[in-house]
């Protein structure tokens, strides 16, 4: 059985309008189990667009995205939603925690969505929060957490379903250097502990250099870069 958990082939994306914008011109990528990949590129190069396509949040103009051996375009909308909930986690620059729910409730939300019973969902959420050093903060509201704690909660929410791959869009971009380092280290620990793949969009060359592979999105295509130590 292949260890490729997420891939795309000849992926293209064009935004139509009076002057069509060709963002992706044929992207190929394979993400293997436990792999950590950084994608860099200038602002507007299409990095977030690529993550949205890989996550099934948008449809490509051409090409295919395959999640755990099955093409997303062959699934119904309900099947795509179920596959995202089971196999993928998402983290963004802003944590998007729900302000009226506690940290543990926010983290358990993907399990609530799949109708897992509340007790076991919260127990799983507390376990993941514990792995991220947030056991003492699990009953706090987002407004009572620091920026780094909120972002670690966002990582915990992405990891609570034990996904095959987490897609992270500038997850440290809104944090100071030290806090960004702490959040990145938390990501690495979770990846190593659970064998979860991470695809990380970042402008931070230092963080990118510490992943297994660094790619650059340039002029609509992905180019391999040599990781720096």
C-alpha positions, 0 to 999 in steps of 0.5 A: 500500500502506498504511503502517499496520503495526499497528492495533486497532479497537473493542478491548475487554477484560473480566476475568471473575469475581465482579465483572467488570472492564472494562479496555478499552471500545473502543480504536482505534489506528493505528501507522504505519511509523516512528512513535513513540507514547507511551501514558500513564495512571494505574496500573491503567488498562490500558496493559500490557493494551493492549500485550499485546493489540496483541502478540497475547499475549492475546485481546480480549473484542471487537474486532480487532488487525491486524498488517501487514494481517492480523487476528490472530484469523484466524491459527492459534497457529503463525501468530501466533507466527511473525508476532510473531517476524517483525514485532514486538519486545518490551521490558519494564521488566525486561530478561528477559535469560537469565543463562546466555547472553552479550549477543550470544547473548541478542540473537540468541535471536529468530533462533535461534528461527526456526532461523537458522544460529548464525553469521549470527544472532550476526553480526546480533546483534553489528551491532545491539549495535554500533549501541547502543554495546555492541560491547565488551560483547557477550561479557559475561553479563547479570550483568556489565552495568550496568542501562542496558547490560542494557536496551540489550541488551533493545532490541537483542534486540527490534530484531534481526529488523528488526521493523515495530514494537516494543512497549515497556512502561515500558522506562526505569521501572527506571532512573535519569534519566540512564540512562533518557535514554541508553536512550531516545536509543538507541531513537530512533536505532534507530527513525530508522535502521531505520524501525521504529515504537515504541509506548511505555508510560511514566509519564515525561511528559518522554520521552512529550513527545519522541515523535511522538504522546502518547496517554492511556488513560483510563476504557478509551479512548485520548485524543490529547494535545498533545505538549509540547516 
